[in-house]
Amino acid sequence: MALPPPFGPKKPSVSVVRLTGMIAANARGLNDATVAPLLERAFRRRPKAVAISINSPGGSPVQSSLIGARIRRLSEEKEIPVIAFIEDAAASGGYWLAAAADEIFVDPSSIVGSIGVISSSFGFQEFIDRHGVERRIHTSVGSKSFLDPFRAEKEEDVERLRRLQNEIHEAFTAHVVARRGARLRSDEDLFTGEFWTGKRAVELGLADGVGHLVPEMKRRFGDKVRFNVQAPKRSLFRRIGLGAATEMLSAAGDHVEERAQWARLGL
């Protein structure tokens, strides 16, 4: 005779962490400060696995690295496997997060890859000249005015930026190679910033298979597996609507930046 809870056998559980949006140091972005509590809770009580649902166009390489390192540290300390499930996209920093998992699953139409570094800005020097605005800037050393958007672009500034980008790109590439290893296929475009559909990503070794979170976890752990979803807590001010105007203005700027990130992927 089967014993009733809490005396009977426990149902297997899987912790689910949803990482959605741009990776950035601000309060609305994905970053180590906002994601850390979710990951810490996810690894408690020894679940069978931690499933990470990723839907991100990328963003800050530092925050991507910090989150990825935290995922690996907790997985190794607790000896709990991590399985990533890519939804619309895991591009650039989003793929950095996915590569921190032990396995990666995709939808056939997911956007995967964009292993590269990008920097974008505007130049306003002709605009201010046309309107009779004089730019005045004084520095103790020359490099402090690096890539000033109100002055003509300097070749030495561009070269310096490219050196910085190359170093970050090397770190990104090393992370992917270390995590994916022999699963990666030899492809000259793999680390050029190119991105692919989920189906092609599997062929290239950037992902392990096509699959969705719930059916894949049920296939592994049975139909009675429990899902413990970890979601960020809203602050008291946001729950009762205080500071709404400031919140809306700040969020508008973040939305424009994030929209640009998604647009790069055609999404």
TIFIVO-333294 format. One line per 10 residues: for each residue x, y, z of C-alpha. Coordinates in Angstrom, 3 decimals, always signed. Last residue first. Layout:
BEGIN
X/Y/Z; ...
This chain:
BEGIN
+13.055/+39.970/-34.091; +15.422/+40.494/-37.026; +18.419/+39.651/-34.894; +19.794/+43.194/-34.843; +16.243/+44.334/-34.067; +16.366/+42.544/-30.710; +19.292/+44.695/-29.555; +17.651/+47.870/-30.854; +14.492/+47.070/-28.876; +16.662/+46.649/-25.785
+18.089/+50.148/-26.177; +14.670/+51.693/-26.783; +13.199/+49.780/-23.826; +15.965/+50.954/-21.487; +15.183/+54.565/-22.346; +11.475/+54.034/-21.745; +12.154/+52.194/-18.474; +13.882/+55.241/-17.032; +10.988/+57.481/-17.896; +8.399/+54.977/-16.649
+10.146/+54.356/-13.344; +10.496/+58.057/-12.696; +6.771/+58.522/-13.285; +5.788/+55.451/-11.257; +7.768/+56.381/-8.156; +5.236/+54.658/-5.968; +2.904/+52.103/-7.562; +2.185/+49.883/-4.564; +4.058/+46.858/-5.949; +6.779/+48.960/-7.595
+7.653/+50.703/-4.347; +7.619/+47.428/-2.390; +10.106/+45.903/-4.870; +9.010/+43.130/-7.183; +10.471/+39.702/-6.499; +12.286/+37.977/-9.349; +10.894/+34.608/-10.469; +12.017/+31.085/-9.576; +9.750/+28.344/-10.914; +9.625/+25.101/-8.957
+8.470/+22.444/-11.398; +7.313/+19.099/-10.009; +7.952/+15.809/-11.842; +4.913/+13.556/-11.941; +5.176/+12.772/-15.663; +8.615/+11.221/-15.245; +12.145/+12.499/-14.687; +13.764/+12.455/-18.106; +10.775/+12.576/-20.442; +9.017/+14.909/-18.047
+12.002/+17.291/-18.169; +11.995/+17.227/-21.964; +8.228/+17.747/-22.165; +8.372/+20.759/-19.815; +11.417/+22.541/-21.216; +11.069/+22.272/-24.979; +13.293/+20.260/-27.283; +15.605/+20.336/-30.289; +19.052/+19.056/-29.508; +22.545/+19.575/-28.184
+23.196/+23.216/-29.045; +26.203/+25.126/-30.409; +27.364/+21.876/-32.006; +27.119/+23.205/-35.559; +24.291/+20.825/-36.481; +22.414/+21.805/-33.322; +22.841/+25.484/-34.202; +21.354/+24.753/-37.642; +18.087/+23.598/-36.074; +18.078/+26.468/-33.601
+18.332/+29.044/-36.353; +21.689/+30.717/-36.904; +23.862/+33.623/-35.848; +27.083/+35.105/-37.248; +29.254/+37.158/-34.875; +32.467/+35.802/-36.417; +33.070/+32.991/-33.929; +31.405/+30.077/-35.761; +31.951/+31.475/-39.256; +34.999/+29.322/-40.077
+33.167/+26.179/-39.102; +34.654/+23.113/-37.451; +31.840/+21.576/-35.467; +31.595/+22.154/-31.727; +30.749/+19.108/-29.601; +34.442/+18.545/-28.946; +34.528/+21.390/-26.452; +31.181/+23.036/-25.679; +32.079/+24.625/-22.329; +35.772/+25.402/-22.853
+35.228/+26.398/-26.487; +32.352/+28.711/-25.560; +34.294/+30.350/-22.715; +37.445/+30.737/-24.848; +35.410/+32.429/-27.585; +33.911/+34.934/-25.129; +37.337/+35.699/-23.619; +38.811/+36.195/-27.111; +35.899/+38.468/-28.026; +36.575/+40.613/-24.954
+40.219/+40.983/-25.997; +39.239/+41.737/-29.583; +36.759/+44.395/-28.468; +39.420/+46.188/-26.432; +41.824/+46.136/-29.365; +39.062/+47.363/-31.667; +38.353/+50.286/-29.355; +42.036/+51.265/-29.393; +42.064/+51.179/-33.179; +38.946/+53.346/-33.311
+40.487/+55.869/-30.924; +43.708/+55.975/-32.978; +41.686/+56.685/-36.146; +39.981/+59.654/-34.522; +36.259/+60.242/-35.009; +35.314/+63.891/-35.456; +34.178/+65.542/-32.237; +30.842/+65.664/-30.444; +30.662/+61.882/-29.968; +33.953/+61.891/-27.958
+35.514/+58.530/-28.804; +38.171/+58.783/-26.035; +38.206/+62.231/-24.413; +39.993/+60.859/-21.318; +42.739/+59.430/-23.540; +44.524/+62.771/-23.903; +45.466/+63.387/-20.274; +44.522/+66.177/-17.852; +41.366/+66.819/-19.847; +39.569/+69.913/-21.136
+36.471/+69.873/-23.347; +34.703/+72.712/-25.117; +32.407/+71.993/-28.079; +31.175/+75.121/-29.815; +27.553/+75.176/-30.918; +26.751/+77.277/-33.997; +23.848/+75.150/-35.155; +25.605/+73.658/-38.171; +28.707/+72.963/-36.114; +26.571/+71.160/-33.509
+25.079/+68.864/-36.151; +28.395/+68.263/-37.907; +30.034/+67.061/-34.668; +27.126/+64.859/-33.581; +28.531/+61.344/-34.102; +26.449/+58.457/-32.779; +27.242/+55.267/-30.886; +27.602/+51.510/-31.331; +29.886/+48.834/-29.890; +29.663/+45.169/-30.828
+31.426/+42.046/-29.589; +31.134/+38.561/-31.064; +29.501/+35.184/-30.715; +26.215/+35.979/-32.458; +24.966/+32.462/-31.679; +21.397/+31.177/-31.577; +18.076/+32.432/-32.942; +15.317/+29.937/-32.129; +13.283/+28.558/-35.058; +13.923/+24.834/-34.456
+13.281/+25.417/-30.728; +16.432/+24.906/-28.733; +18.061/+22.671/-26.147; +21.424/+23.256/-24.490; +23.225/+20.854/-22.166; +25.677/+21.280/-19.300; +24.744/+24.951/-18.935; +27.263/+27.823/-18.963; +26.963/+27.896/-22.757; +23.404/+29.183/-22.396
+24.580/+32.217/-20.430; +27.224/+33.104/-23.040; +24.479/+32.540/-25.642; +22.475/+35.374/-24.128; +25.640/+37.491/-24.093; +25.717/+37.254/-27.915; +22.429/+35.647/-28.891; +20.141/+33.317/-27.004; +16.929/+33.878/-28.901; +13.221/+33.167/-29.216
+13.228/+30.367/-26.596; +16.486/+28.683/-25.643; +16.275/+25.911/-23.060; +19.365/+25.478/-20.883; +20.006/+22.369/-18.768; +22.012/+22.559/-15.551; +23.100/+19.417/-13.737; +23.281/+19.355/-9.927; +26.533/+18.480/-8.155; +25.826/+21.133/-5.497
+29.279/+22.730/-5.707; +29.627/+22.059/-9.442; +26.224/+23.436/-10.399; +26.564/+26.387/-8.023; +29.951/+27.379/-9.432; +28.877/+26.908/-13.049; +25.751/+29.047/-12.710; +27.705/+31.720/-10.850; +30.336/+31.822/-13.594; +27.644/+32.302/-16.241
+26.049/+35.128/-14.274; +29.388/+36.907/-13.833; +30.406/+36.378/-17.477; +27.120/+37.702/-18.830; +27.368/+40.666/-16.437; +30.840/+41.435/-17.799; +29.848/+40.958/-21.444; +26.939/+43.424/-21.062; +24.175/+42.869/-23.607; +22.631/+39.812/-25.194
+19.516/+39.297/-27.318; +17.913/+37.283/-24.495; +15.289/+34.565/-24.086; +16.734/+31.855/-21.874; +14.852/+29.224/-19.855; +17.235/+27.702/-17.342; +16.392/+24.227/-16.070; +18.051/+23.238/-12.804; +18.138/+19.483/-12.330; +17.030/+16.692/-10.017
+16.375/+19.299/-7.353; +18.598/+19.362/-4.258; +16.627/+21.363/-1.702; +18.390/+24.574/-2.798; +19.830/+25.031/-6.299; +16.985/+27.219/-7.567; +17.058/+29.461/-4.503; +20.678/+30.478/-5.170; +19.934/+30.919/-8.869; +17.019/+33.263/-8.249
+18.940/+35.250/-5.618; +21.894/+35.692/-8.040; +19.799/+36.916/-11.011; +19.196/+40.497/-9.863; +22.751/+41.213/-8.659; +24.433/+39.200/-11.421; +22.642/+41.073/-14.169; +19.548/+40.748/-16.337; +18.218/+44.218/-16.951; +15.522/+46.196/-15.160
+17.720/+47.472/-12.318; +20.567/+48.541/-14.610; +23.754/+46.491/-15.023; +22.666/+45.058/-18.359; +21.764/+41.767/-20.025; +18.715/+42.406/-22.186; +15.572/+40.401/-21.629; +14.453/+37.080/-20.155; +16.265/+34.696/-17.838; +13.670/+32.277/-16.459
+14.909/+29.948/-13.735; +13.179/+26.578/-13.362; +13.959/+24.173/-10.528; +13.147/+20.540/-11.246; +11.519/+18.255/-8.719; +11.151/+14.510/-8.298; +8.070/+13.484/-6.337; +8.843/+12.465/-2.802; +8.302/+8.881/-1.753; +5.504/+8.352/+0.753
+5.457/+9.627/+4.333; +4.609/+13.283/+3.620; +2.478/+12.383/+1.757; +0.309/+9.235/+1.654; +1.897/+5.774/+1.878; +1.391/+3.373/-0.996; +0.000/+0.000/+0.000
